[in-house]
Amino acid sequence: MTGSPAVLFICLGNICRSPTAQAVFSARAKSSGLVNIIIESAGTGAWHAGEPPDPRSVEAGEARGYSFTGQTARKVEPLDFARFDYILAMDADNLRALQAMAPQNYGGHLGLFLDFANTKNADVPDPYYGGERGFEDVLDLIERASDGLIKTLKARSD
């Protein structure tokens, strides 16, 4: 793992939730003073590899000031477990998939992203087939979890 904290956000196809988490967390980490941090996203599936984030995610995120510039979908790979200190799944199904592929000696944090949010939700719901409000709800949850993760990272660096 790296000297700087490295965070990887994971959802199913890497076009809605995890790219949104990458965009939100990147902006909030920077504004909170966490600048030496590696932030990426990936999916447990490769259906959308090489594609940009879903336009509805981008539209909702950009309306709140987040940038998705340069993001393209990719599938999580075994090397990610060596590169990232935090691998955070958007839901329990993706967490189970990650646990099945994680090496036994993975020393980082593998868990649910919403564990860092003060919310009753365990999963960030997939907005792909939902209405427009779904993308707003996802942003709300991701913003809360991002703030919680930033608080955790800052506490560990003190």
N, C-alpha and C positions, 0 to 999 in steps of 0.2 A: 504494500500500500504506500501511498505517497506521504511526503512530509506535510503537505497542506491537506486539509480535510477534502474528501472526495465523496460526492453524493450522486447516486444513480436512482432515478425515478422510473418505475416500471408499471405499465398497464398491458392490455392485451395486444393491441396493434400499433401502439406508439404514434397515434395520430390525434387523440383527444386529451385524455387525462394526464398522461406523463409529460407530453410537451407543454401542457399548460402549467404543470408543476415546475418544470424546468424554467419556463419564462417568469413565473411569479417568484419562485425562490431566488432566481438570479437577481432580479430587481430588488427584492427585499433584503437579500444578503448584502448587496452592494450598498444600499442606502443605510444599512445598520453598521457598516464598517467592516464586514467580513468580505475582504477582497481577494485573499489568496485561497480560493476555494474552487475545486473542479466540480462542475455541475453538468450532468448529462441526463438523457432519458433513453429508454429502449422499450421494446415489447417482448412478451413471451412468444409471440407469433411473428412470422415474417411476411404476412400477406401484403403489407404496405411498405416494405423495405424500399428506401430511396425516395419515397413520396414526402411532400411537405405536410405539416399538420392540417387537420380538417379545417376548412375555411370558417366554419361556425365557431370553432375554438379560437381561431385567430381573431375573428371579428369581436367576439365577446372580450377576449383578453386585451386586444389593442384599445378597446373602448375604455378600459381601466388603466391604460398606459403601459402595458407590458409588450415586450418585443419577442417575436418568434423568429427573427432573422437568422438564417443559416441552419435552421433545424430541418432534419430529414429523418424519417423513421428508420430504425434498425432493430434487429433482433438481439436480445441479450445473448452474450457468449461466455464461455467458461473463463476467459481472461478477465472479464469484469469482476469476478470474485477476488482477483489479485489487485485490481486497480482501485476499487471503491471501498471506503470505510463504512458507508451507509448505503444499503440497497433497500429501497422503500417501495413496497407494492401498494397499488391503489385499492386492491381488494383481496379477500381471502383466497379466491381461486388462483390469482396470479402469485400470491405468496406461497401457496402449496406447490405450484410449478417451480418456483425459485428454490424452495427447500429441497425439492427432488433433484435439482441440478447442482446445488451448492456442494463444494468439496467439504469433507468432514472437518478439515482444519481451517475453515473460513473463520477468521478472527474478528470480522467486522460486525456491524449491526444489520441483521436481516429481519425486517418486520413490516408492519403496516404504517403507511405515512400518517394516517389519522391518529395513530398512537401519540403523536405530538400535538394534537389539537385537543382543546377542552370541549369535546362534543360527545354525544351519545352514539354518533355514527361510528361504525368500524370501517366501513367501505366508502370510498368515493364512487358514487354511482356512475355507470357508463352513460353518457348523454347521447351516444351515437344515434340511437333510434328514438330518443325522446324529443320533446319540443324545445323551443328556444330557451325556455326557463331553465332547462336542465344544464345548459352551459353556464348560466349565471350561478346556479346552485353549486356546481363544481368549483367555480372560482371562489365562492364564499368559503367552502370547506378547505380548499387549497391555501387560501390566504391565512386562515387560522392555523393550519398545520405548519405552514412555512414560518410563521411567527414563533410557534412552539419549538420548532427545530432550531431556529436561530438562537433562541434563548438557551437551549441545550448546548449547542456548539460554543456559545460564548462562555457558559459556565464551565465547560471542560477546558477552555483555553486559559482560564484565570488561574 
